[in-house]
Amino acid sequence: MLWINFLHIYQPANSENRQIKEAAEKSYARLVRALKKNSRIKFTLNVTGCLLVRLEELGFKELINRIRALSERGQIELVGSAMYHPLLPLIPEKEIMKQIQENEKVLKKYFPKIKLNGFFLPEMAYNEKVGRIIKKSGYKWIILDEVSYNGKLGQVDFNKVYKTKNDLKIIFRSRKFSQIYLPDHKSILKEKLVITATDGELYGLRHIDPTGEFEKFLKEQSLKTQTVSEFINSKKSSTKINPLAASWETTEKEVKKNPFALWQNKNNKIQKNLWLLSGLAYDTVEKFKQDKKYEWARWHLDRGLASCTFWWASGRDFHKVFGPVSWGPDEIERGVNELIRAIRSLDDKKTKTIKLKAEKLHAKIRQMIWEEHWKKYWKRDESR
């Protein structure tokens, strides 16, 4: 079996220290150890810039060095992304460019010999606007969920390489195989090709693997691996398509109605107001670039725009894919507080009216969050 395994590792920039340490110790270090012990195994990895900064702050410089060593010897292919993990189709073009460029600077700081060919879209959220910007930024390929092929699952020929009208190459991940813990299914080795893309936290943090099935799986002699670039380069031709706007969680029904409903659902009042506050924060901060506190305002804004702020307000159940119910009042509030602090940070007197408007919206959202929590989610399991 040929396994193309794409891993995405990320923690929000404003995560608590313990959260990042747990992910680093249980998942990231495990992945690095496994690759070091199996020199023939290759993975493609996206590590977001904001996570690299936090890892160094928390004393994981050696872990970063080991990732660099694996990259330099060809076992890990590193890719570009957006610095703070926003949902790219839902933010302004100039913000997309800013986040891509800032992420590149951080990657090149920690991995000076890096050559970036591929790009990971946070949440694998794609639309034509984003694809155009990625190509303009110099990237050669992206990986998308199979639902972006034509809106249906099970329609992709995974052995093919595809490309957009502007020649940005695409491979598709198998959603079916990406939503299981592959090492627990040895029969999968009978497959000729499997392309998966998952959060790297699946290996150790999200899924408990006490018997080390992952490490055993890597030792299977019938298992072959390639990086995404190696797989693409092995193909002589590519097929031109017009991929649909979607994410790696978009359902077939949502593709036509709202491909990013998980983060922006018109029937979700909390999300609706979150986007109002984020839009107000973004427009205000960018309008007052000459403000002496602009850098602080921008610091908070970056963290508030992360996709997690909106994901945790969706309330969707992810237990089938090793995740929680995407409801977390503290996580939503964390993002909301970053957005209001972005506006509060500005020093210009002209922002007074905007500040008052933002405070009302901030208070409204916080009340909505906790009313929703106490009424709908608190002790829900106990009431069943």
LINLIN-V886407 format. One record per helix or strand of 3 or more residues. SS is the DSSP state (H for helix, E for strand). FROM is the first residue (numbers start at 1). LEN is the number of residues. If there is no record, write none. Layout:
ss = [SS & SS]
from = [FROM & FROM]
len = [LEN & LEN]
This chain:
ss = [E & H & E & H & H & E & H & H & H & H & E & H & E & H & H & H & E & H & H & H & H & H & H & H & H & H & H & H]
from = [2 & 17 & 43 & 49 & 61 & 76 & 88 & 93 & 122 & 128 & 141 & 147 & 169 & 175 & 182 & 186 & 193 & 200 & 213 & 228 & 252 & 269 & 294 & 307 & 319 & 329 & 349 & 381]
len = [8 & 21 & 5 & 9 & 12 & 3 & 3 & 18 & 3 & 9 & 5 & 4 & 5 & 4 & 3 & 5 & 7 & 3 & 6 & 6 & 6 & 19 & 11 & 5 & 3 & 17 & 29 & 3]
